Amino acid sequence: MPPWFEATISIIFAVAAVFFFAKYREAAGSLHESERMKHKLSKDLDRYRDMPQLRALRDGLIGTRNLPVDDEGREHLLIRNGEQKLVHITVHKTVAEVDDSSDVTYRAGGEERRLQELE
């Protein structure tokens, strides 16, 4: 084989290798981005999946929905935490409706503090 033909074939293979590795790198980057988005969307889905449970917890805590009560007057909840593990919560509560215009305070550390609404 003439030397110019061997050089041409070597150059063609080198260019093909560069294109192959560029395409491989692009595909790997796309796959990585796809996995990242799947993980992010999965977290968002978990958060929205918790919404009915959080509404039920809210309704149970403010007294519009009855929770199971034991003989000592404690109410019981069974919910999942952020790691999707079951947690048993026991609550002894006093519920009172509040006007929108009045301030609600509580005592902590010997001083009166204004209670802020959860957002």
The 8 nearest C-alpha neighbors of each residue, nearest first, counted from 0:
[[1, 2, 4, 5, 3, 6, 8, 7],
 [0, 2, 4, 3, 5, 6, 7, 8],
 [1, 3, 5, 4, 6, 0, 7, 8],
 [2, 4, 6, 1, 5, 7, 0, 8],
 [5, 3, 7, 2, 6, 1, 8, 0],
 [6, 4, 2, 8, 7, 3, 9, 1],
 [5, 7, 9, 3, 4, 8, 10, 2],
 [8, 6, 4, 10, 9, 5, 3, 11],
 [7, 9, 11, 5, 10, 6, 12, 4],
 [10, 8, 6, 12, 7, 11, 13, 5],
 [9, 11, 13, 7, 12, 8, 6, 14],
 [12, 10, 8, 14, 13, 9, 15, 7],
 [13, 11, 15, 9, 10, 14, 16, 8],
 [12, 14, 10, 16, 15, 11, 9, 17],
 [15, 13, 17, 11, 16, 12, 10, 18],
 [14, 16, 12, 18, 13, 17, 19, 11],
 [17, 15, 19, 13, 14, 18, 12, 20],
 [16, 18, 14, 20, 15, 19, 21, 13],
 [19, 17, 21, 15, 16, 20, 22, 14],
 [18, 20, 16, 22, 17, 21, 15, 23],
 [21, 19, 23, 17, 22, 18, 24, 16],
 [22, 20, 18, 24, 23, 19, 17, 25],
 [21, 23, 25, 19, 20, 24, 18, 26],
 [24, 22, 20, 26, 21, 25, 19, 27],
 [23, 25, 27, 21, 26, 22, 20, 28],
 [26, 24, 22, 28, 23, 27, 29, 21],
 [25, 27, 29, 23, 28, 24, 30, 22],
 [26, 28, 30, 24, 29, 25, 23, 31],
 [29, 27, 31, 25, 30, 26, 24, 32],
 [30, 28, 26, 32, 31, 27, 33, 25],
 [29, 31, 33, 27, 28, 32, 26, 34],
 [30, 32, 28, 34, 33, 29, 27, 35],
 [33, 31, 35, 29, 30, 34, 28, 36],
 [32, 34, 30, 36, 31, 35, 29, 37],
 [35, 33, 37, 31, 32, 36, 38, 30],
 [36, 34, 32, 38, 33, 37, 31, 39],
 [37, 35, 39, 33, 38, 34, 40, 32],
 [36, 38, 34, 40, 35, 39, 41, 33],
 [37, 39, 41, 35, 36, 40, 34, 42],
 [40, 38, 36, 42, 41, 37, 35, 43],
 [41, 39, 43, 37, 42, 38, 36, 44],
 [40, 42, 44, 38, 39, 43, 37, 45],
 [41, 43, 45, 39, 40, 44, 46, 38],
 [44, 42, 40, 46, 41, 45, 47, 39],
 [43, 45, 41, 47, 46, 42, 48, 40],
 [46, 44, 48, 42, 43, 47, 41, 49],
 [45, 47, 43, 49, 44, 48, 42, 50],
 [48, 46, 44, 49, 50, 45, 43, 51],
 [47, 49, 45, 46, 50, 44, 51, 52],
 [50, 48, 52, 47, 46, 51, 53, 45],
 [49, 51, 53, 47, 52, 48, 54, 46],
 [52, 50, 54, 53, 49, 55, 48, 47],
 [51, 53, 55, 49, 50, 54, 56, 78],
 [52, 54, 56, 50, 55, 51, 57, 49],
 [55, 53, 57, 51, 56, 52, 58, 50],
 [54, 56, 52, 58, 53, 57, 59, 51],
 [57, 55, 53, 59, 54, 58, 60, 52],
 [56, 58, 54, 60, 59, 55, 53, 61],
 [59, 57, 55, 63, 64, 61, 56, 60],
 [58, 60, 64, 56, 62, 57, 61, 65],
 [59, 61, 57, 62, 58, 56, 63, 64],
 [62, 60, 58, 59, 63, 94, 57, 64],
 [61, 63, 59, 64, 60, 58, 65, 94],
 [64, 62, 58, 61, 59, 65, 60, 57],
 [63, 65, 59, 58, 62, 66, 55, 61],
 [66, 64, 59, 62, 67, 63, 58, 68],
 [65, 67, 59, 74, 68, 64, 75, 76],
 [66, 68, 74, 75, 65, 69, 76, 73],
 [69, 67, 74, 73, 72, 66, 75, 70],
 [68, 70, 72, 71, 73, 74, 67, 75],
 [69, 71, 72, 68, 73, 74, 67, 75],
 [72, 70, 69, 73, 68, 74, 91, 90],
 [73, 71, 69, 70, 68, 74, 91, 90],
 [74, 72, 91, 68, 90, 69, 71, 89],
 [73, 75, 68, 90, 67, 89, 66, 91],
 [74, 76, 89, 67, 88, 90, 68, 66],
 [77, 75, 88, 87, 78, 89, 74, 66],
 [76, 78, 87, 86, 88, 85, 75, 79],
 [79, 77, 86, 85, 76, 80, 87, 52],
 [80, 78, 85, 83, 84, 86, 81, 77],
 [79, 81, 83, 82, 84, 85, 86, 78],
 [82, 80, 83, 79, 84, 45, 46, 49],
 [81, 83, 80, 84, 79, 85, 45, 86],
 [84, 82, 79, 80, 81, 85, 78, 86],
 [85, 83, 79, 82, 80, 86, 81, 78],
 [84, 86, 79, 78, 80, 83, 77, 87],
 [85, 87, 78, 77, 79, 88, 84, 80],
 [88, 86, 77, 76, 89, 78, 85, 75],
 [89, 87, 76, 75, 77, 86, 90, 78],
 [88, 90, 75, 74, 73, 76, 87, 91],
 [91, 89, 74, 73, 92, 75, 88, 76],
 [92, 90, 73, 74, 72, 89, 93, 75],
 [93, 91, 90, 94, 73, 60, 74, 61],
 [92, 94, 95, 91, 61, 62, 60, 90],
 [93, 95, 61, 92, 62, 96, 60, 97],
 [96, 94, 97, 93, 61, 62, 92, 98],
 [95, 97, 94, 98, 61, 99, 62, 93],
 [98, 96, 99, 95, 101, 103, 100, 102],
 [99, 97, 100, 101, 96, 102, 103, 95],
 [98, 100, 101, 97, 102, 96, 103, 116],
 [99, 101, 98, 102, 97, 103, 96, 116],
 [102, 100, 98, 99, 103, 97, 104, 113],
 [103, 101, 104, 100, 113, 114, 99, 98],
 [104, 102, 114, 113, 101, 105, 97, 115],
 [105, 103, 113, 112, 114, 111, 102, 106],
 [104, 106, 112, 111, 113, 107, 114, 103],
 [105, 107, 111, 110, 112, 109, 108, 104],
 [108, 106, 109, 110, 105, 111, 112, 104],
 [109, 107, 110, 106, 111, 112, 105, 104],
 [108, 110, 107, 106, 111, 112, 105, 104],
 [111, 109, 106, 108, 107, 112, 105, 104],
 [110, 112, 106, 105, 104, 107, 113, 109],
 [113, 111, 104, 105, 106, 114, 110, 107],
 [112, 114, 104, 103, 115, 105, 111, 102],
 [113, 115, 104, 103, 112, 116, 105, 102],
 [116, 114, 113, 117, 103, 118, 104, 102],
 [115, 117, 118, 114, 103, 113, 102, 99],
 [118, 116, 115, 114, 57, 113, 53, 61],
 [117, 116, 115, 57, 114, 53, 54, 50]]
